[in-house]
Amino acid sequence: MRTVQYESKNNITYITLNRAERYNALNKEMLVELLDALEQAEKNHDRTVILSGQGNAFCAGGDIGMMTDFADKEFYEEVMKTIEAVVVKLYMMPKIVISAIQGSAVGLGLSIALTADYVVAQEEAAAGMLFAGVGLAPDGGGHFWLKERMGTHKAKHFTWGMRQVSGAEAKAMGLFDIVTKESALDYANRVAEQMRRQPHIAMLKTKMMYHNRNLEELQYYLESERKSQWDLRNTEDHQEGVSAFLDKRKPVFKGK
C-alpha cells in the first residue's frame, strides 16, 4: 500500500497522506512518495491541489523512528534534502494549493500544511511546532512559514512555547485561514470548486510574483535548518527529549 495517495478528478488533484496508523508521521519512504505525487501534480492540467491526511490526524510530523538512522550523515542529508524539495515544490506549485486539516498538524506536518495558499481546518484541529520538545528547532521551512504568517517575534514565542493550539486559536494567530465545523476536506472541495469561476491565470500571476521574490529567503531557511538540526541532534537536550518522548514522560533539559 502506498503511503501517499494521488488522484486527479474534476480538475482537482488530491494528494493524501496515507499512514493513518502512525498519524501520517513522515518517514523516508513517505517523503519520497510525496515528492513523486507533487511532481505528477505539477505536470497535470488541474487548477487546484488539495493536500490532506487519512485518519485522525493531518500529520504528526517526522517519524521518531528515523532518529536512530539520522546518526548516518548521508541518510540525514538525503532525508532533509527530500523535505526541502517537497516544501519548495509545494510553495512554487503553479496551482492553488489547499491544505485540509483534521486532527493534529504538528512539527514537520505543520510546516508542510503552511506551504498552502489556503489552510482549511476543522474546529477540532490542532497546530504546534513542538520541535523544542525534543531539543530541536523547526525544519521544513518552519521558521519561514511562521515568520510569514505571524511575524518574527510571535514566531519565536510560538516555537519556544512547545504547545498545541486549537483550530480557533490557530486562526486568530494567522496559522489557519479557515476554520469550519464540517469536514475540512469537504470545505476544501468547495473552495476548489469556487476556483473554477475565478480568474485563475491572474491569481497565479499574483502568487508567483510573491513566491518568486521570496524563494531565495525560503531556501536560506531550509539550508540553515538542515545545518542546525545536524548540530542539535548531538546535544544532550535532544537525547533527553527523544528518551522522554519514548518513555512518555516530561523531559528535563539542561541546556547542553
Secondary structure, 3 states (H helix, E strand, C coil): CCCEEEEEECCEEEEEECCHHHCCCECHHHHHHHHHHHHHHHHCCCCEEEEEECCCCCECCECCCHHHHCCCHHHHHHHHHHHHHHHHHHHCCCCEEEEEECCEEECHHHHHHCCCCEEEEECCCEEECCHHHHCCCCCCCHHHHHHHHHCHHHHHHHHHHCCCEEHHHHHHHCCCCEEECCCHHHHHHHHHHHHHHCCHHHHHHHHHHHHHHHHHHHHHHHHHHHHHHHHHCCCHHHHHHHHHHHHCCCCCCCCC
